């Protein structure tokens, strides 16, 4: 596999096709090649992953300003279904990180659906992002089959020089407390069971390990999960908790679940670099 910049119009048109193939959206909802061209001329980063001459994945990011600091916002990352589970998305993110650091940028942001456990595993488990923002229906209604339960998103921040990021990339993972309070639990029938916040500065949120299968089998149940996770995440955010880790693919009473670990801001900042401290305070 080769990862490199995409500079040619034909390559950008191939990215158009991948957007439609992977997300199932109509033409009006894709980023057109004619927009990619000028963005890449002013700091945008469009990377492609190739198997021989075939484009099998891409990552698209553009520069922005957050808290008066220059960042890179990664707007799209996609890999063809036949090539998933081979670490290609992970390698694309590492390539983004290298390029950002070469340009003197130490922060990358992006959004993802918190019910998509595979993406959560990559973001929190392998890359070391943190999150303190939740957006309801971020993209509104779309034609994508992936958006049947709405487009709620976690906004994640990847502090590229943070020690937690270096640890995650090196393969180090953290364990949650043995008996932390849970805001949301996966029931025996895969139903969401909600609990109230308490005074603890650490909480867990369980989600089904395959929400896409739930959506196919029982769309109403998938809708319940959207509402339940929305309430759990926003209530935790209101208390000042950050999403910092994912303890994934655990079997709990015969149920396969993924578990978010939420911690208070003080505990979270202890895992970040002084550079990120200044960014948050700036």
Backbone bond lengths (Angstrom), bond angles and torsions (degrees), N, CA, C in turn:
res aa  C-N    CA-C-N  psi(-1)  N-CA   C-N-CA  omega(-1)  CA-C   N-CA-C  phi
1 X - - - 1.462 - - 1.520 109.73 -
2 X 1.330 115.64 140.08 1.456 122.66 178.39 1.525 109.30 -122.60
3 X 1.329 116.74 133.96 1.464 121.77 173.52 1.518 108.12 -113.92
4 X 1.314 116.12 127.51 1.469 120.62 -179.89 1.522 110.46 -152.93
5 X 1.335 115.02 169.26 1.457 120.52 176.62 1.524 110.89 -66.51
6 X 1.323 114.98 147.57 1.464 121.38 173.24 1.523 107.57 -105.81
7 X 1.323 115.58 115.09 1.462 120.76 -174.84 1.519 113.74 -117.95
8 X 1.324 116.86 -22.27 1.454 120.47 -174.70 1.535 111.17 -87.98
9 X 1.330 115.07 148.26 1.460 119.99 178.73 1.528 110.97 -58.43
10 X 1.325 117.37 -39.85 1.463 120.29 -179.75 1.524 111.47 -62.47
11 X 1.334 116.91 -36.08 1.463 120.68 178.19 1.522 111.01 -69.22
12 X 1.312 116.52 -38.26 1.466 120.29 178.15 1.521 110.66 -68.95
13 X 1.317 117.01 -33.91 1.467 119.88 174.81 1.530 110.85 -66.71
14 X 1.334 116.14 -32.88 1.468 119.58 174.67 1.523 110.38 -65.45
15 X 1.328 117.44 -33.97 1.462 121.67 175.53 1.531 110.00 -66.06
16 X 1.332 117.38 -38.03 1.463 120.21 173.94 1.529 110.55 -55.65
17 X 1.318 115.93 -47.69 1.464 120.49 -178.33 1.524 111.91 -64.24
18 X 1.340 116.73 -38.24 1.458 119.55 178.76 1.524 111.78 -64.38
19 X 1.323 116.78 -37.90 1.463 119.71 178.14 1.526 110.73 -58.44
20 X 1.325 115.98 -45.32 1.465 119.79 -179.41 1.524 111.08 -69.40
21 X 1.320 116.95 -39.60 1.468 120.61 -178.31 1.527 111.42 -66.85
22 X 1.322 117.60 -44.15 1.458 121.09 -171.73 1.519 112.33 -82.85
23 X 1.333 117.40 -38.86 1.463 120.02 -175.75 1.529 113.50 -103.19
24 X 1.325 117.18 -9.77 1.453 119.78 177.18 1.511 114.28 64.95
25 X 1.323 117.48 34.04 1.462 120.95 -177.80 1.523 110.76 -97.06
26 X 1.322 114.88 159.68 1.456 120.63 175.95 1.526 110.11 -77.70
27 X 1.329 115.45 166.64 1.465 120.83 -175.48 1.519 112.81 -56.16
28 X 1.327 116.66 -37.35 1.471 119.34 -175.18 1.530 112.35 -68.18
29 X 1.337 117.65 -12.96 1.463 119.97 -176.87 1.522 113.59 -105.55
30 X 1.319 117.96 5.82 1.458 119.75 177.04 1.526 109.70 -95.90
31 X 1.320 115.38 157.46 1.461 120.38 171.30 1.520 107.28 -81.77
32 X 1.344 118.73 117.93 1.473 120.30 -175.23 1.519 112.24 -76.70
33 X 1.303 114.32 153.89 1.458 120.23 178.23 1.521 111.39 -58.67
34 X 1.317 117.28 -35.42 1.463 120.23 -178.76 1.523 112.07 -66.44
35 X 1.331 117.88 -19.27 1.471 120.55 173.14 1.527 111.21 -87.92
36 X 1.331 116.29 -30.70 1.466 119.43 178.95 1.524 111.34 -64.36
37 X 1.318 116.32 -36.40 1.472 120.10 -175.28 1.527 111.78 -57.14
38 X 1.358 120.32 -57.13 1.461 118.49 -178.55 1.523 113.36 -68.24
39 X 1.338 117.34 -32.63 1.465 118.92 -179.57 1.526 110.60 -62.32
40 X 1.338 117.21 -41.28 1.464 119.78 179.83 1.528 111.96 -70.42
41 X 1.311 117.14 -17.18 1.466 120.22 178.08 1.522 112.17 -81.14
42 X 1.337 117.58 -16.03 1.467 120.53 -176.19 1.527 111.69 -122.98
43 X 1.322 115.64 34.74 1.458 119.36 173.56 1.504 115.52 107.62
44 X 1.334 118.07 -6.25 1.451 119.71 176.19 1.517 111.03 -68.25
45 X 1.327 116.22 151.91 1.464 121.09 -176.65 1.533 108.74 -124.77
46 X 1.319 115.56 115.04 1.460 121.90 179.21 1.525 107.78 -119.02
47 X 1.325 115.68 108.50 1.457 122.01 -177.77 1.521 110.33 -110.38
48 X 1.317 115.90 141.22 1.455 120.76 177.55 1.518 111.02 -120.77
49 X 1.331 115.58 145.08 1.461 122.21 173.77 1.520 108.33 -106.33
50 X 1.322 116.96 129.82 1.463 121.95 -174.41 1.519 111.82 -120.77
51 X 1.324 115.32 139.55 1.458 123.27 165.20 1.521 105.30 -109.50
52 X 1.340 115.80 103.96 1.465 121.09 -168.75 1.529 108.14 58.47
53 X 1.329 118.19 -119.38 1.464 120.23 -179.15 1.527 112.98 -98.68
54 X 1.322 117.26 3.45 1.462 120.55 -176.15 1.523 111.32 -93.47
55 X 1.329 116.59 127.59 1.461 121.56 174.53 1.526 107.97 -75.92
56 X 1.325 117.00 116.81 1.467 120.98 -176.12 1.521 112.88 -112.55
57 X 1.328 116.83 -7.12 1.457 120.09 178.34 1.511 110.22 -171.64
58 X 1.324 115.77 163.88 1.459 119.50 179.13 1.519 109.83 -155.03
59 X 1.317 115.25 161.42 1.459 122.83 173.43 1.518 107.57 -137.60
60 X 1.325 115.81 133.04 1.466 121.12 -177.97 1.517 109.41 -125.50
61 X 1.335 116.23 128.62 1.461 121.88 -179.94 1.526 109.55 -140.59
62 X 1.317 115.37 154.65 1.469 120.48 178.11 1.524 109.33 -138.77
63 X 1.336 117.41 153.91 1.466 120.19 -179.20 1.520 111.12 -74.33
64 X 1.314 114.85 151.70 1.462 121.29 178.01 1.521 109.84 -153.94
65 X 1.319 115.66 -178.39 1.465 121.83 179.10 1.518 108.42 -126.35
66 X 1.322 116.56 126.95 1.458 122.57 177.17 1.520 108.19 -136.14
67 X 1.324 116.03 128.20 1.476 120.49 -177.54 1.528 111.60 53.21
68 X 1.349 115.73 40.41 1.473 123.18 176.81 1.530 112.77 66.19
69 X 1.319 117.67 20.03 1.459 121.38 179.34 1.522 109.46 -125.46
70 X 1.337 115.35 145.84 1.459 120.61 177.82 1.526 109.19 -74.21
71 X 1.334 115.91 129.92 1.459 122.10 177.74 1.521 108.86 -129.68
72 X 1.316 115.32 173.84 1.456 122.34 168.54 1.522 106.39 -116.83
73 X 1.328 116.55 128.58 1.465 119.89 177.42 1.520 108.47 -106.13
74 X 1.337 116.16 120.40 1.458 122.62 -178.84 1.524 108.07 -89.59
75 X 1.311 116.22 103.58 1.465 120.57 -171.55 1.515 113.18 -86.40
76 X 1.331 118.05 -29.80 1.465 120.67 -177.27 1.519 110.85 -143.80
77 X 1.330 114.88 139.66 1.461 122.80 171.65 1.519 106.56 -144.07
78 X 1.317 117.29 126.14 1.462 120.07 -176.92 1.521 109.84 -148.04
79 X 1.334 114.83 144.40 1.468 122.52 176.99 1.520 107.79 -135.29
80 X 1.321 117.18 137.12 1.458 120.78 178.13 1.529 110.45 -57.07
81 X 1.328 117.78 140.61 1.477 121.13 -177.57 1.527 114.19 -51.48
82 X 1.324 117.36 -39.64 1.468 120.26 -176.96 1.522 112.58 -66.26
83 X 1.326 117.41 -16.45 1.460 121.05 -175.96 1.526 112.78 -110.80
84 X 1.317 117.45 8.55 1.456 119.97 179.72 1.526 110.95 -76.49
85 X 1.312 115.31 165.35 1.469 122.86 -177.82 1.524 112.08 66.95
86 X 1.340 116.54 21.04 1.458 120.89 175.89 1.533 111.80 -118.66
87 X 1.335 116.90 12.37 1.456 120.62 176.59 1.504 115.21 77.23
88 X 1.327 118.58 15.15 1.465 120.45 -177.13 1.525 110.97 -70.85
89 X 1.332 117.26 -43.02 1.459 119.47 176.41 1.517 111.44 -59.29
90 X 1.317 116.93 -41.16 1.467 122.22 177.51 1.523 110.91 -60.97
91 X 1.322 117.44 -44.39 1.462 120.60 179.89 1.521 111.62 -66.68
92 X 1.325 117.38 -34.95 1.463 120.07 176.09 1.531 110.73 -64.17
93 X 1.342 116.79 -40.45 1.471 119.46 178.80 1.531 110.49 -66.85
94 X 1.316 118.09 -40.61 1.465 119.80 178.08 1.522 110.82 -63.86
95 X 1.339 116.56 -36.13 1.461 119.46 176.99 1.531 110.15 -65.59
96 X 1.326 117.29 -40.57 1.468 120.46 174.62 1.524 110.54 -58.44
97 X 1.307 116.40 -44.78 1.471 120.85 -179.32 1.526 110.95 -59.50
98 X 1.326 117.02 -47.33 1.465 120.36 -179.67 1.520 110.87 -59.50
99 X 1.310 116.10 -45.51 1.464 119.46 -177.36 1.527 111.65 -67.14
100 X 1.320 116.89 -39.40 1.457 119.87 178.66 1.526 110.58 -62.23
101 X 1.323 116.70 -45.78 1.463 119.92 -179.19 1.526 110.98 -64.25
102 X 1.322 116.95 -35.48 1.473 119.90 176.36 1.519 111.86 -61.56
103 X 1.334 116.33 -30.21 1.469 121.54 179.80 1.529 112.38 -91.20
104 X 1.315 116.82 5.38 1.456 120.37 179.23 1.519 114.08 79.89
105 X 1.330 117.63 17.11 1.467 122.33 178.77 1.522 108.04 -100.81
106 X 1.348 116.68 128.03 1.459 119.64 -175.15 1.526 113.75 -111.46
107 X 1.344 117.23 10.09 1.460 120.08 -178.87 1.526 110.28 -141.57
108 X 1.333 116.16 132.21 1.461 122.05 171.91 1.523 107.69 -122.88
109 X 1.322 116.63 136.91 1.459 121.56 176.71 1.524 109.57 -119.25
110 X 1.328 115.90 158.88 1.465 121.15 170.30 1.525 108.82 -165.27
111 X 1.313 116.56 177.58 1.458 121.12 177.19 1.525 109.47 -122.63
112 X 1.335 115.58 156.75 1.461 119.41 172.29 1.520 108.78 -156.65
113 X 1.320 115.13 160.86 1.459 122.20 179.15 1.525 108.97 -77.45
114 X 1.336 119.29 117.37 1.468 120.51 -176.24 1.521 114.20 -67.02
115 X 1.338 118.22 -12.54 1.459 120.35 176.12 1.528 112.61 -84.39
116 X 1.336 116.91 -11.44 1.465 120.44 178.97 1.530 108.73 -87.44
117 X 1.322 115.36 97.99 1.462 120.31 -171.09 1.529 113.29 -65.85
118 X 1.327 118.60 -34.52 1.463 119.92 179.25 1.520 111.09 -61.98
119 X 1.329 116.20 -40.88 1.457 119.54 177.93 1.524 111.22 -68.41
120 X 1.332 115.94 -37.75 1.468 119.40 178.22 1.523 111.04 -63.92
121 X 1.326 116.62 -39.62 1.465 120.09 178.47 1.520 111.57 -61.60
122 X 1.330 115.64 -42.93 1.463 119.49 177.57 1.523 110.93 -63.96
123 X 1.323 116.29 -49.79 1.462 120.22 -171.67 1.525 112.97 -68.00
124 X 1.327 116.65 -51.86 1.455 120.26 -177.48 1.525 112.10 -86.50
125 X 1.341 116.11 -43.35 1.445 119.11 -172.88 1.514 115.09 -75.81
126 X 1.348 117.53 -36.57 1.462 120.43 -174.58 1.526 113.70 -107.11
127 X 1.335 117.14 -26.89 1.464 119.96 -175.36 1.523 113.20 -104.49
128 X 1.322 117.91 -27.63 1.462 120.15 176.42 1.514 115.24 85.82
129 X 1.335 117.37 29.72 1.468 119.48 177.40 1.523 109.96 -70.10
130 X 1.331 115.44 165.66 1.458 122.96 168.59 1.522 107.53 -129.75
131 X 1.325 116.35 164.11 1.462 119.47 -178.85 1.520 110.27 -147.82
132 X 1.329 114.92 137.71 1.469 120.35 172.81 1.529 110.77 -137.24
133 X 1.348 116.10 24.29 1.466 120.22 178.64 1.525 109.64 -137.90
134 X 1.329 115.65 137.39 1.461 122.73 176.71 1.521 107.06 -130.75
135 X 1.347 116.25 130.11 1.460 120.85 -179.17 1.521 110.05 -118.40
136 X 1.312 115.49 127.80 1.456 121.97 177.06 1.526 109.60 -82.56
137 X 1.347 116.82 129.49 1.466 122.88 178.26 1.525 111.65 45.73
138 X 1.316 115.39 55.67 1.469 122.40 -174.64 1.522 112.22 -56.15
139 X 1.327 118.03 -41.33 1.461 122.18 -177.71 1.524 112.74 -103.57
140 X 1.326 117.45 3.93 1.460 119.30 -176.43 1.522 110.43 68.40
141 X 1.326 116.45 -158.49 1.463 120.49 178.40 1.523 109.94 -82.31
142 X 1.337 116.08 139.24 1.456 121.23 178.11 1.527 109.01 -131.74
143 X 1.319 115.38 175.50 1.466 120.46 178.58 1.522 112.46 -93.30
144 X 1.339 118.21 2.03 1.457 121.06 -177.49 1.524 111.26 -72.60
145 X 1.330 115.90 138.13 1.468 120.91 176.38 1.526 111.33 -66.69
146 X 1.324 117.19 -17.79 1.456 121.05 179.62 1.522 113.04 -78.58
147 X 1.331 116.74 -10.72 1.464 121.01 -172.76 1.520 112.70 -108.55
148 X 1.319 117.06 28.38 1.468 119.89 -177.24 1.520 112.64 -66.51
149 X 1.336 117.55 -23.29 1.467 120.34 178.49 1.520 112.04 -103.12
150 X 1.331 117.65 14.56 1.457 120.56 -179.95 1.514 111.66 102.98
151 X 1.320 115.69 -178.87 1.466 120.95 -175.20 1.526 111.52 -124.89
152 X 1.324 117.21 40.31 1.463 120.16 173.19 1.523 108.95 -60.61
153 X 1.331 115.75 144.55 1.456 119.95 -176.34 1.530 111.92 -141.79
154 X 1.328 114.49 143.52 1.455 121.14 163.02 1.521 107.98 -87.93
155 X 1.329 116.32 134.57 1.457 121.45 172.23 1.526 106.58 -94.65
156 X 1.331 117.55 116.44 1.454 120.77 -176.20 1.518 110.64 -109.36
157 X 1.319 114.31 151.82 1.459 122.47 179.37 1.513 109.02 -121.12
158 X 1.312 115.76 130.92 1.463 122.77 179.89 1.524 108.38 -112.28
159 X 1.324 118.25 94.85 1.476 121.08 178.07 1.523 109.30 -77.71
160 X 1.310 116.48 101.63 1.464 121.95 -163.60 1.520 114.14 -62.58
161 X 1.336 117.54 -27.67 1.457 120.61 -178.89 1.520 113.17 -98.97
162 X 1.317 117.98 5.99 1.462 120.93 -177.08 1.523 110.91 -69.18
163 X 1.325 115.89 146.97 1.467 119.30 179.20 1.525 111.31 -66.46
164 X 1.342 117.86 -29.51 1.471 119.44 177.80 1.522 110.78 -66.35
165 X 1.344 117.16 -34.37 1.462 120.87 178.11 1.524 110.28 -68.05
166 X 1.320 116.31 -45.98 1.466 119.82 177.69 1.526 110.49 -59.38
167 X 1.341 116.50 -39.29 1.462 120.12 -179.64 1.519 111.59 -66.68
168 X 1.348 116.62 -42.63 1.464 119.56 179.66 1.527 110.58 -63.67
169 X 1.329 116.89 -45.04 1.462 120.30 -179.25 1.528 110.54 -62.70
170 X 1.334 115.50 -32.32 1.463 120.13 178.05 1.522 112.35 -77.87
171 X 1.346 116.59 -5.88 1.452 120.14 177.23 1.507 115.32 97.08
172 X 1.342 117.92 9.08 1.462 121.43 179.28 1.515 110.10 -84.99
173 X 1.332 117.10 135.17 1.451 122.49 178.13 1.521 109.43 -126.43
174 X 1.320 115.05 156.09 1.452 120.93 -178.69 1.522 109.90 -108.20
175 X 1.322 116.06 148.37 1.451 121.44 179.14 1.525 109.90 -103.66
176 X 1.319 115.34 138.65 1.459 120.44 177.21 1.524 109.69 -77.02
177 X 1.331 117.49 164.23 1.463 120.21 175.34 1.527 110.41 -55.85
178 X 1.325 116.23 152.79 1.461 120.34 -173.92 1.524 112.62 -65.92
179 X 1.312 118.95 -33.71 1.452 120.99 -178.88 1.531 110.50 -134.48
180 X 1.336 118.27 64.46 1.468 120.25 179.91 1.520 110.71 -79.65
181 X 1.319 117.54 153.99 1.471 119.29 175.62 1.522 111.11 -68.72
182 X 1.321 116.39 143.98 1.460 122.15 -179.03 1.526 110.17 -110.05
183 X 1.330 115.08 130.18 1.457 120.45 175.54 1.527 111.24 -83.00
184 X 1.314 116.25 -27.71 1.458 120.75 -175.81 1.524 108.41 -148.35
185 X 1.333 115.57 133.44 1.459 121.70 -176.85 1.525 109.49 -128.16
186 X 1.329 116.03 144.85 1.459 121.42 173.72 1.528 108.29 -83.70
187 X 1.343 117.02 117.70 1.453 121.12 -178.21 1.517 112.97 -76.78
188 X 1.319 115.37 176.25 1.463 121.26 -176.95 1.532 112.65 -62.37
189 X 1.342 117.14 -27.49 1.464 122.22 177.88 1.532 111.35 -102.16
190 X 1.328 115.82 22.55 1.477 124.11 -177.72 1.522 112.71 66.54
191 X 1.324 117.61 16.57 1.462 120.82 178.84 1.526 110.53 -83.21
192 X 1.332 118.27 149.75 1.468 120.95 176.98 1.527 110.69 -77.73
193 X 1.326 116.49 133.11 1.462 122.97 176.54 1.523 107.55 -119.94
194 X 1.313 116.74 113.17 1.457 122.10 -174.36 1.516 111.82 -93.88
195 X 1.325 116.25 149.47 1.465 123.78 174.90 1.515 108.55 -132.15
196 X 1.324 116.51 161.50 1.450 121.50 -178.77 1.523 110.93 -83.46
197 X 1.324 115.58 152.06 1.452 120.94 171.54 1.519 109.59 -64.45
198 X 1.339 116.09 145.72 1.456 119.35 171.28 1.520 108.98 -122.41
199 X 1.310 117.06 -164.23 1.464 120.52 -173.48 1.517 113.78 -78.77
200 X 1.327 117.68 -5.28 1.462 120.70 -178.94 1.527 110.80 -64.33
201 X 1.343 116.13 146.83 1.467 119.89 176.24 1.522 111.50 -95.02
202 X 1.346 116.49 12.01 1.454 121.22 174.93 1.525 108.69 -139.02
203 X 1.330 116.16 133.14 1.456 121.53 178.92 1.532 109.27 -140.26
204 X 1.318 115.74 162.38 1.461 122.35 175.74 1.521 109.67 -120.14
205 X 1.337 114.75 149.04 1.460 121.92 173.76 1.524 107.37 -130.15
206 X 1.331 116.76 119.53 1.457 121.41 176.70 1.526 110.20 -89.92
207 X 1.335 115.04 145.55 1.462 121.36 172.24 1.530 108.15 -135.96
208 X 1.332 117.86 155.75 1.470 119.24 174.77 1.525 109.97 -62.40
209 X 1.320 116.47 145.48 1.457 119.89 -178.46 1.524 113.18 -75.40
210 X 1.330 118.04 -10.90 1.467 120.53 178.52 1.523 108.87 -144.88
211 X 1.323 116.65 81.78 1.464 120.25 -178.78 1.522 111.23 -68.29
212 X 1.336 118.23 -25.01 1.463 120.00 178.83 1.526 110.68 -66.28
213 X 1.326 116.96 -39.31 1.461 120.40 176.51 1.523 110.66 -66.30
214 X 1.332 116.46 -38.82 1.464 120.21 177.02 1.523 110.02 -61.85
215 X 1.332 116.38 -42.27 1.468 120.60 -179.50 1.520 111.56 -62.31
216 X 1.330 116.94 -38.91 1.465 120.75 179.53 1.522 111.79 -69.28
217 X 1.332 115.88 -40.49 1.467 120.15 -175.86 1.521 112.71 -80.44
218 X 1.326 116.88 -36.98 1.462 120.95 -173.47 1.530 109.35 -150.97
219 X 1.339 118.39 83.82 1.465 121.12 -178.10 1.527 113.57 -56.56
220 X 1.328 117.89 -34.45 1.462 119.93 179.43 1.521 111.36 -66.50
221 X 1.327 116.55 -38.71 1.462 120.09 177.16 1.524 110.61 -65.19
222 X 1.336 116.91 -40.59 1.468 120.22 177.02 1.527 110.35 -61.21
223 X 1.327 117.03 -38.68 1.463 120.58 176.24 1.518 112.06 -63.65
224 X 1.327 116.71 -37.41 1.467 119.91 176.33 1.529 110.84 -63.21
225 X 1.329 115.46 -37.76 1.462 118.65 178.46 1.527 111.61 -66.28
226 X 1.322 116.42 -35.79 1.468 118.13 177.35 1.524 110.51 -61.95
227 X 1.310 117.25 -47.51 1.460 120.66 -178.55 1.528 111.15 -66.27
228 X 1.329 116.52 -40.65 1.462 119.71 -177.81 1.524 111.62 -66.32
229 X 1.340 116.95 -43.82 1.461 118.87 179.30 1.526 110.93 -69.71
230 X 1.317 117.28 -35.58 1.467 119.81 176.94 1.529 110.52 -58.77
231 X 1.321 115.92 -46.52 1.466 119.68 -179.69 1.526 111.41 -65.94
232 X 1.339 116.52 -42.57 1.461 119.70 -178.25 1.519 111.59 -64.68
233 X 1.324 116.89 -46.21 1.456 120.01 -178.42 1.523 112.29 -67.34
234 X 1.311 117.65 -44.05 1.461 119.66 -177.87 1.525 111.37 -69.64
235 X 1.324 117.88 -35.28 1.461 119.71 176.52 1.525 111.00 -66.33
236 X 1.329 116.13 -39.74 1.460 119.72 177.83 1.523 110.86 -65.40
237 X 1.326 116.07 -41.44 1.460 120.05 178.36 1.523 111.20 -61.48
238 X 1.320 116.77 -40.42 1.460 120.87 179.74 1.526 111.46 -61.71
239 X 1.332 115.97 -27.52 1.463 120.55 178.16 1.527 111.72 -83.86
240 X 1.304 118.36 -9.80 1.455 121.46 179.73 1.504 114.14 95.63
241 X 1.337 117.28 17.18 1.456 120.11 177.44 1.523 110.40 -86.43
242 X 1.340 116.19 146.85 1.459 122.96 176.47 1.518 108.65 -112.07
243 X 1.343 115.90 149.31 1.454 120.56 172.18 1.517 107.66 -85.53
244 X 1.324 116.07 119.45 1.461 118.76 -172.71 1.524 114.20 -122.66
245 X 1.311 118.84 -22.78 1.465 119.32 -174.02 1.517 110.50 -150.22
246 X 1.321 114.06 163.35 1.454 120.59 173.26 1.519 107.43 -133.14
247 X 1.343 114.79 124.81 1.453 120.80 175.94 1.509 105.14 -101.50
248 X 1.316 118.13 102.01 1.450 118.40 -162.66 1.522 114.90 -102.83
249 X 1.311 110.96 158.93 1.460 121.72 169.58 1.523 111.86 54.98
250 X 1.325 116.12 51.10 1.449 119.88 176.26 1.520 110.51 -101.01
251 X 1.312 115.84 146.03 1.453 120.54 174.71 1.514 108.13 -96.28
252 X 1.323 116.37 118.69 1.451 122.05 -178.92 1.524 107.64 -121.37
253 X 1.329 115.22 109.06 1.473 119.82 -178.97 1.532 111.69 51.16
254 X 1.320 116.33 49.38 1.471 125.04 178.13 1.521 113.30 73.24
255 X 1.319 117.98 3.07 1.464 121.66 178.51 1.526 108.96 -103.51
256 X 1.328 116.62 133.01 1.455 121.39 178.24 1.520 107.93 -92.18
257 X 1.332 116.72 117.41 1.460 120.90 -174.12 1.524 110.22 -134.83
258 X 1.319 115.13 158.98 1.455 122.74 166.47 1.513 107.27 -109.28
259 X 1.328 116.37 149.46 1.459 120.29 -172.35 1.522 109.92 -132.09
260 X 1.328 116.40 122.60 1.459 121.86 172.30 1.532 109.54 -83.23
261 X 1.308 115.12 141.12 1.466 121.95 175.95 1.534 107.33 -111.14
262 X 1.325 117.01 118.24 1.454 122.74 -179.45 1.518 108.98 -109.41
263 X 1.329 115.25 134.87 1.467 120.21 -179.05 1.515 110.17 -132.66
264 X 1.336 114.80 160.88 1.453 120.54 178.36 1.515 111.68 -67.83
265 X 1.318 116.15 162.83 1.466 120.93 -174.75 1.519 111.81 -62.45
266 X 1.335 118.06 -36.54 1.466 119.58 -178.52 1.522 110.70 -63.69
267 X 1.330 116.71 -46.47 1.458 120.27 179.39 1.521 111.35 -63.95
268 X 1.340 115.93 -36.16 1.460 119.60 179.79 1.522 111.84 -67.52
269 X 1.313 116.87 -44.87 1.458 120.13 -177.09 1.521 112.23 -65.31
270 X 1.324 117.72 -23.94 1.453 120.08 178.13 1.527 111.83 -64.65
271 X 1.327 117.24 -20.37 1.467 120.38 -179.17 1.516 112.59 -95.35
272 X 1.337 117.44 2.19 1.454 120.38 -175.15 1.519 110.80 -111.43
273 X 1.322 116.84 164.65 1.445 121.65 -178.27 1.515 110.46 -81.27
274 X 1.324 116.41 164.80 1.458 121.21 176.83 1.518 110.79 -63.44
275 X 1.352 116.80 -28.61 1.462 119.55 177.16 1.512 110.79 -60.54
276 X 1.330 116.11 -44.12 1.464 119.90 -179.73 1.516 110.32 -68.97
277 X 1.350 118.01 -34.71 1.459 120.38 176.05 1.519 110.32 -56.20
278 X 1.315 115.70 -46.94 1.459 119.30 -177.36 1.520 110.09 -65.51
279 X 1.313 117.27 -37.16 1.453 119.61 179.31 1.520 110.89 -61.53
280 X 1.332 117.15 -45.15 1.448 120.36 -177.61 1.512 111.31 -67.29
281 X 1.311 118.04 -31.62 1.460 121.18 -176.96 1.522 112.03 -85.85
282 X 1.367 114.86 -19.51 1.462 119.29 -173.33 1.473 112.73 -70.27
